Amino acid sequence: IVGIGTSLPETAVGVISGLKKTSEISFGNILGADIFDLCLVMGISAIVSPLVLNVKLVHRELKWMVFVLLSVILFSLDGKIGLINGLLLFTLNVIYVYYCYSSATKEKKDAEILEKEVVELVSDEPVSKSKKPAIYLIQTIIGLVILIFGGEILVNTAIKFIKMWNLTGEFIGMTLVSFGTALPELTTSVIASYRNEPDISVGNIIGTVIYNTSAIVGIVSFLDVIDVSKKLLFFQLPFLLLVSFLLFYMVKTGSRISRREGFVLVLLYVVFISIVVWMR
């Protein structure tokens, strides 16, 4: 739930860029945000407080994430992600959400306690039972309006930069746009780590990556065929997969992500973004 919620900016950018037939901005944004989350957000969260994890749960989520990433790579081999591929990816997300829901209903942890933990991560206000549903509805509508206008401004600005600097849409999406859309994940995960809620911190990151690379890629492909460049296919996507395997190794060997490993992840992001800028 938290992962999907913090991915709403990527969703807005994806829909708007798809409607404007600039899907390369969205796809670059998705991959850039995923690497931002797995390296920088995970790394900073571990530096704030070492992430002691539920190994069984995290392994399950990481396996899903790797499977989704492999599916995206497979569908990208011909240089395009079309409607059928997008439908399959979106279906994967539906199956994943259902699987998570089914697994969650078997957990013994009280749902009201979990709800309070999640809500208080993004607000210092305690959860109130007396708040009327209409208030939540109004807040949701206001949030969606801001999100849509923000996404429109972000995509239009990205298009201007592309024309002004003669850059590719995927480069702008992977750098400038991804920095902006990934900030909710950074805020949520770092706060969760600071409050000693590592499972929420890591779950938010992994859930976001799965949602981005399945649901959002699927939605964008419904609106516009996604062109996948050789740079994305042979560098960015394999790099994302490599980081996923590295996280799998970190969790498997130590049942945690230490501060030292957090610094390694941050350094990996610096190396990645430096190579992306050099390759532009």
Beta strands, then each sheet from edge to edge (+ up, - down):
strand 1: 51-52
strand 2: 80-81
strand 3: 226-227
strand 4: 256-257
sheet 1: 1+ 4-
sheet 2: 2+ 3-
end
